[in-house]
Every structure is written in C-alpha cells, then in structure tokens.
C-alpha cells in the first residue's frame, strides 16, 4: 500500500516491545520479509502472488499470517495489498531469492526477522509465532520448516537478523554479488533448527498445487475457518470470536423464530457489539441476550406456553378480530 522504497542501509536494532497483557516478560519486536518477485516459470509466467485461493490472493494470505510484524517488507513491484507494507526490490530485478532477501533485509531493524515466500496458502499466524518462539528459546541462527519430504524450506523461517545479514555480507564478498546465488549457499553458512510441518510449508509452484490448495480449504474440516479468515481479511477486522456461540445463536433463531432470522440475528449481534465495547466479550454478551430472546420466543409457541381459554372468556375485541 505504500510507495516503492529502494534498498537502503540497515537501521539500528529495535528495542524490545512489551507483550500484550500486563505481567508478561517483554517480547523482542520482529520484522517480516516476504519474497514475491519470482518469475513463476512453472505457472507459465503467471502473476503467482495474485493467484487467489479461497477468495484471497496468495500474497494477502501470507501477509495475514505475518501481521504481527512491526514492519513487513515485500520484495516485488508494488501492488494493492490488504494491509500496509513497505516495498523493496533487488537490483537488478529478477536477481534471485538471495539478492531479493538482501534487498528486503536492508529495511529490517528488529532483532528477529521472519522470511517468507508469497505462495504459502496454509501458513497461519500460529506457525509464525512458533518459529519465533523456537528461535528465541534457543541459540541457533534460524528456525525453518521442513516439508513432507523432509526438505528444508528456508523461505518459511525465522532468523536472527544479525546472523542473516552477516551471512549475506560474506556471500557478497566471496562471489562479488548475490545475483543468481541459490539459497542453499546462504543456509549452509547458518546454524539452523528444523521444525517439520508439511501443511504450513506447502507452497504453490504449479497449477496442480493451486488446485490442491483450493480443494483443501473447501473440505468440511477447514471451510468455516477459511471462510471466516477470508471475511475478516476482506473487511479489515482483527477479532477472535467464538464461532460456536454464533452458530448456536443462528440455530436457535432459525428453529425458534424462522429460518431467515438466523443471518439477520447474527448481523444485529455484530452491530450491537460494534456499538459497545467491540471485542469478543461484547459479541458473546450480545449473542447471549439474543439467544435468550429466541428461546423465550420459541416457548410462547409451544403447547406448554399457550394459556388455556375458558369457554366463556371475553370475546376478542381487537379491531382485526374475525
């Protein structure tokens, strides 16, 4: 969303940031570098970061997973994105992943940096946090995922910025430039911890991979979470909500009132929560009130809820009484 910024000198190390919630130890800030400028030859030269999976571009899905970064740098030509980022580009463009990583790292100032490719449809914030937690808990230079075949995935990883920057500088001195160098030259110089995760490390290199990713998110066990995540991303909402509460409310409204009451009631609950505190507790409280109303409504329509009328009761004198 921001304008293109050419590579510049690295800044000073970042200070630690306090973790959310009082009483917790400070958590070092981290940055993210997303490489999104590849040629995508196995996709016939298609604009791979813009390919949609589950209604969102692959790039936006990755940006959502690393939203906790203080600064996110995308190494590619600028394009619209769902959240603000800083843009960078290797020189010359198309110089390969090592040169691209160096260009992005020039904008990183935090102690730790998450390095990601832009074609990871199943990467989740929890996986990014896990990589960072593993890195902070140990002494390795980096922590990366391995795929289903046990292969290293250096573009799904968290690194110590200083170690990564030092390894890049050493490669530049050795080869004169970073253009065209394979990533294994970089990772060979680093002490790395490996974490197996065949789902989060799944990347989309071919159209078959894209088809597999699109099919997986529509499976019964994934579709609701994927849809909710997509909607929140589209609407710019960062809110954790108990989906079970809302689904139960929708069921109660549909069964106790009428089927169309389900979506209308959940909409009104969201609107009420937004007018109030706006957080998960506000949603839960509004849902509780609406569910209780739906229950009272349903009870009035049961046999037990209808009062007996005496034969000699006063006739109905309402204007519309027949």
C-alpha positions as CSV (number, residue, x, y, z in Angstrom):
1,X,0.0,0.0,0.0
2,X,3.0,2.3,0.4
3,X,5.1,3.7,-2.3
4,X,8.2,1.9,-3.6
5,X,11.3,2.4,-1.5
6,X,14.7,1.4,-2.9
7,X,17.0,-0.6,-0.8
8,X,18.7,1.5,1.9
9,X,21.2,0.9,4.7
10,X,20.0,-1.2,7.6
11,X,18.8,0.7,10.6
12,X,19.7,0.3,14.3
13,X,18.5,-2.7,16.2
14,X,15.0,-2.4,17.6
15,X,14.1,-2.2,21.2
16,X,12.1,-4.9,22.9
17,X,8.4,-4.4,22.9
18,X,6.1,-5.4,25.8
19,X,4.0,-8.4,25.1
20,X,0.2,-7.9,25.2
21,X,-1.2,-8.2,28.7
22,X,0.5,-6.9,31.8
23,X,2.9,-9.1,33.8
24,X,4.5,-10.8,30.9
25,X,8.2,-10.6,30.0
26,X,9.0,-8.2,27.2
27,X,9.0,-9.9,23.7
28,X,11.5,-8.6,21.2
29,X,10.0,-6.9,18.1
30,X,10.3,-8.8,14.8
31,X,10.1,-7.8,11.2
32,X,9.0,-9.8,8.2
33,X,10.4,-10.0,4.7
34,X,8.2,-11.6,2.0
35,X,9.7,-12.5,-1.3
36,X,7.1,-12.0,-4.1
37,X,9.0,-11.2,-7.2
38,X,9.8,-14.6,-8.7
39,X,9.2,-15.4,-12.4
40,X,6.8,-18.3,-11.7
41,X,8.0,-20.3,-14.7
42,X,6.2,-23.5,-13.6
43,X,3.0,-21.4,-13.7
44,X,3.6,-20.3,-17.2
45,X,4.8,-16.9,-16.0
46,X,1.5,-16.1,-14.3
47,X,1.5,-13.5,-11.6
48,X,1.7,-16.0,-8.8
49,X,1.3,-13.7,-5.8
50,X,-2.0,-12.5,-7.3
51,X,-3.5,-16.0,-7.8
52,X,-6.5,-16.5,-5.5
53,X,-7.0,-19.4,-3.1
54,X,-10.1,-19.2,-1.0
55,X,-11.0,-15.8,-2.4
56,X,-7.7,-14.1,-1.3
57,X,-4.5,-13.7,-3.2
58,X,-1.6,-15.9,-2.1
59,X,0.3,-12.7,-1.1
60,X,-2.5,-11.4,1.1
61,X,-2.8,-14.8,2.8
62,X,0.9,-14.7,3.7
63,X,0.6,-11.1,4.8
64,X,-2.2,-12.1,7.1
65,X,-0.1,-14.8,8.7
66,X,2.8,-12.3,9.5
67,X,0.5,-9.4,10.6
68,X,2.2,-9.4,14.0
69,X,5.5,-8.0,12.5
70,X,6.3,-4.4,13.3
71,X,7.5,-3.8,9.7
72,X,6.6,-6.0,6.8
73,X,8.8,-5.6,3.7
74,X,7.6,-7.2,0.4
75,X,10.3,-7.6,-2.2
76,X,8.4,-7.1,-5.5
77,X,6.9,-4.4,-7.7
78,X,4.2,-2.6,-5.7
79,X,0.6,-3.7,-6.0
80,X,-2.6,-3.4,-3.9
81,X,-2.5,-5.4,-0.7
82,X,-4.9,-6.0,2.1
83,X,-2.6,-4.4,4.7
84,X,0.1,-1.8,4.5
85,X,3.6,-2.9,3.7
86,X,6.9,-1.5,2.7
87,X,8.1,-2.3,-0.8
88,X,11.6,-3.1,-1.9
89,X,13.3,-4.6,-5.0
90,X,16.6,-6.3,-5.7
91,X,18.8,-4.6,-8.2
92,X,18.7,-5.8,-10.9
93,X,15.2,-7.1,-10.7
94,X,14.9,-10.8,-11.0
95,X,18.2,-11.4,-9.3
96,X,17.0,-14.5,-7.4
97,X,16.0,-15.2,-3.8
98,X,19.3,-14.4,-2.1
99,X,19.5,-11.0,-3.8
100,X,15.9,-10.3,-3.0
101,X,16.3,-11.3,0.6
102,X,19.2,-8.9,0.9
103,X,17.1,-6.1,-0.5
104,X,14.3,-6.7,1.9
105,X,16.6,-7.2,4.9
106,X,18.0,-3.7,4.4
107,X,14.7,-2.4,5.8
108,X,14.6,-4.7,8.8
109,X,15.7,-3.2,12.1
110,X,14.3,-5.7,14.6
111,X,16.4,-8.4,16.3
112,X,14.5,-11.2,14.6
113,X,13.1,-11.4,11.1
114,X,10.5,-13.8,9.6
115,X,11.4,-14.7,6.0
116,X,8.6,-16.0,3.8
117,X,7.7,-16.7,0.2
118,X,4.5,-15.3,-1.2
119,X,3.0,-18.7,-2.2
120,X,2.1,-20.3,1.2
121,X,-1.7,-20.8,1.2
122,X,-1.8,-22.6,4.6
123,X,0.6,-20.5,6.6
124,X,-1.1,-19.4,9.8
125,X,-0.1,-16.8,12.5
126,X,0.3,-19.6,15.0
127,X,3.1,-21.1,12.8
128,X,4.9,-17.8,12.6
129,X,4.7,-17.5,16.4
130,X,6.0,-21.0,16.8
131,X,9.0,-20.2,14.6
132,X,9.8,-17.1,16.6
133,X,9.3,-18.9,19.9
134,X,11.7,-21.6,18.9
135,X,14.2,-19.0,17.8
136,X,14.1,-17.1,21.0
137,X,14.3,-20.2,23.1
138,X,17.4,-21.5,21.5
139,X,20.8,-20.3,20.3
140,X,20.5,-21.2,16.6
141,X,20.8,-18.6,13.9
142,X,17.4,-19.5,12.5
143,X,14.5,-21.9,12.7
144,X,12.9,-23.2,9.4
145,X,10.2,-25.6,8.5
146,X,10.8,-28.8,6.6
147,X,8.2,-30.2,4.1
148,X,6.6,-33.6,3.8
149,X,9.7,-35.0,2.2
150,X,12.0,-33.6,4.9
151,X,13.4,-30.9,2.7
152,X,14.4,-27.5,4.2
153,X,12.2,-24.6,3.5
154,X,14.4,-21.5,4.1
155,X,11.6,-19.2,3.0
156,X,9.3,-20.3,5.8
157,X,11.6,-19.4,8.6
158,X,12.6,-17.0,11.4
159,X,16.2,-15.8,11.7
160,X,18.4,-13.6,13.9
161,X,18.8,-10.5,11.8
162,X,22.4,-10.0,12.6
163,X,23.4,-13.6,11.7
164,X,21.4,-13.4,8.4
165,X,22.9,-10.1,7.5
166,X,26.4,-11.4,8.3
167,X,26.0,-14.5,6.1
168,X,24.7,-12.3,3.2
169,X,27.7,-10.0,3.5
170,X,30.1,-13.0,3.5
171,X,28.5,-14.3,0.3
172,X,28.7,-10.9,-1.4
173,X,32.4,-10.7,-0.5
174,X,33.1,-14.3,-1.8
175,X,31.1,-14.0,-5.1
176,X,31.3,-10.3,-5.8
177,X,27.5,-10.1,-6.0
178,X,24.4,-12.0,-4.7
179,X,22.6,-12.2,-8.0
180,X,21.7,-15.7,-9.1
181,X,23.0,-17.4,-6.0
182,X,20.9,-20.4,-4.6
183,X,19.5,-20.2,-1.1
184,X,21.4,-23.3,-0.1
185,X,24.6,-21.2,-0.2
186,X,23.1,-19.0,2.4
187,X,21.7,-21.6,4.7
188,X,24.9,-23.7,4.6
189,X,26.6,-20.8,6.5
190,X,24.0,-20.7,9.3
191,X,23.3,-22.8,12.3
192,X,19.6,-23.8,11.8
193,X,16.9,-25.6,13.8
194,X,14.4,-27.6,11.8
195,X,10.7,-28.0,12.5
196,X,8.6,-30.4,10.4
197,X,5.3,-29.1,9.2
198,X,4.1,-30.4,5.8
199,X,0.9,-28.3,5.8
200,X,2.3,-24.8,6.6
201,X,5.3,-25.4,4.3
202,X,3.1,-26.4,1.4
203,X,3.9,-23.9,-1.4
204,X,2.2,-23.5,-4.8
205,X,4.7,-24.0,-7.6
206,X,2.3,-25.5,-10.2
207,X,-1.3,-25.2,-11.2
208,X,-1.8,-28.7,-9.7
209,X,-0.6,-27.2,-6.4
210,X,-3.1,-24.4,-6.7
211,X,-5.9,-26.8,-7.4
212,X,-4.9,-28.9,-4.4
213,X,-4.9,-25.9,-2.2
214,X,-8.3,-24.7,-3.4
215,X,-9.8,-28.1,-2.8
216,X,-8.3,-28.5,0.7
217,X,-9.8,-25.3,2.1
218,X,-13.3,-26.4,0.9
219,X,-13.1,-29.6,2.9
220,X,-15.5,-29.9,5.8
221,X,-12.9,-29.6,8.5
222,X,-11.4,-26.4,7.1
223,X,-14.1,-24.5,5.2
224,X,-15.6,-22.4,8.1
225,X,-12.2,-21.3,9.5
226,X,-11.0,-20.4,6.0
227,X,-14.2,-18.5,5.2
228,X,-14.2,-16.5,8.4
229,X,-10.5,-15.7,8.0
230,X,-11.2,-14.5,4.5
231,X,-14.1,-12.4,5.5
232,X,-12.2,-10.7,8.4
233,X,-9.3,-10.0,6.0
234,X,-11.7,-8.5,3.4
235,X,-13.4,-6.3,6.0
236,X,-10.3,-5.3,7.8
237,X,-11.4,-7.0,11.1
238,X,-8.9,-8.4,13.5
239,X,-11.2,-10.1,16.1
240,X,-11.2,-13.5,17.6
241,X,-14.8,-14.6,18.1
242,X,-16.2,-17.9,19.4
243,X,-17.8,-19.2,16.3
244,X,-19.6,-21.9,18.3
245,X,-21.6,-19.2,20.1
246,X,-22.7,-17.6,16.9
247,X,-23.5,-20.9,15.2
248,X,-25.6,-21.9,18.2
249,X,-27.4,-18.5,18.1
250,X,-28.1,-18.9,14.4
251,X,-29.6,-22.3,15.1
252,X,-31.8,-21.1,17.9
253,X,-33.0,-18.2,15.8
254,X,-33.7,-20.4,12.8
255,X,-35.6,-23.1,14.8
256,X,-37.3,-20.8,17.4
257,X,-38.4,-18.0,15.1
258,X,-37.9,-18.5,11.3
259,X,-35.0,-19.6,9.1
260,X,-34.3,-16.0,7.8
261,X,-33.9,-14.9,11.4
262,X,-30.6,-16.7,11.6
263,X,-28.5,-14.4,9.4
264,X,-30.4,-11.3,10.5
265,X,-29.9,-12.0,14.2
266,X,-26.2,-12.6,13.9
267,X,-25.8,-9.4,11.9
268,X,-27.6,-7.5,14.6
269,X,-25.5,-9.1,17.3
270,X,-22.3,-7.9,15.4
271,X,-23.7,-4.4,15.0
272,X,-24.6,-4.2,18.7
273,X,-21.2,-5.5,19.7
274,X,-19.5,-2.9,17.5
275,X,-21.5,-0.1,19.1
276,X,-20.5,-1.3,22.5
277,X,-17.1,-2.5,23.6
278,X,-16.4,-4.1,20.2
279,X,-14.4,-7.0,21.4
280,X,-15.0,-10.8,21.8
281,X,-16.8,-10.3,25.1
282,X,-19.2,-7.8,23.6
283,X,-20.0,-10.3,20.9
284,X,-20.6,-13.1,23.4
285,X,-22.8,-10.9,25.6
286,X,-24.9,-9.7,22.7
287,X,-25.2,-13.3,21.5
288,X,-26.3,-14.4,24.9
289,X,-29.1,-11.8,25.0
290,X,-30.3,-12.7,21.5
291,X,-30.2,-16.4,22.2
292,X,-32.3,-15.9,25.4
293,X,-34.8,-13.9,23.4
294,X,-35.0,-16.6,20.7
295,X,-35.7,-19.2,23.5
296,X,-38.5,-17.0,25.0
297,X,-40.0,-16.5,21.5
298,X,-40.0,-20.3,20.9
299,X,-41.5,-21.1,24.3
300,X,-44.5,-18.9,23.5
301,X,-45.3,-21.1,20.5
302,X,-45.2,-24.4,22.4
303,X,-48.3,-26.1,23.8
304,X,-46.9,-25.5,27.3
305,X,-46.7,-21.8,26.6
306,X,-50.3,-21.3,25.5
307,X,-52.8,-20.4,28.3
308,X,-56.0,-22.3,28.4
309,X,-59.0,-20.2,27.4
310,X,-62.3,-20.7,29.2
311,X,-65.4,-21.3,27.1
312,X,-67.0,-18.2,28.4
313,X,-64.0,-16.0,28.0
314,X,-64.5,-12.4,26.8
315,X,-64.5,-12.3,23.0
316,X,-61.5,-10.9,21.3
317,X,-62.4,-7.2,20.7
318,X,-59.2,-6.3,18.7
319,X,-60.0,-4.2,15.6
320,X,-58.7,-7.1,13.4
321,X,-60.5,-9.8,15.3
322,X,-62.6,-12.0,12.9
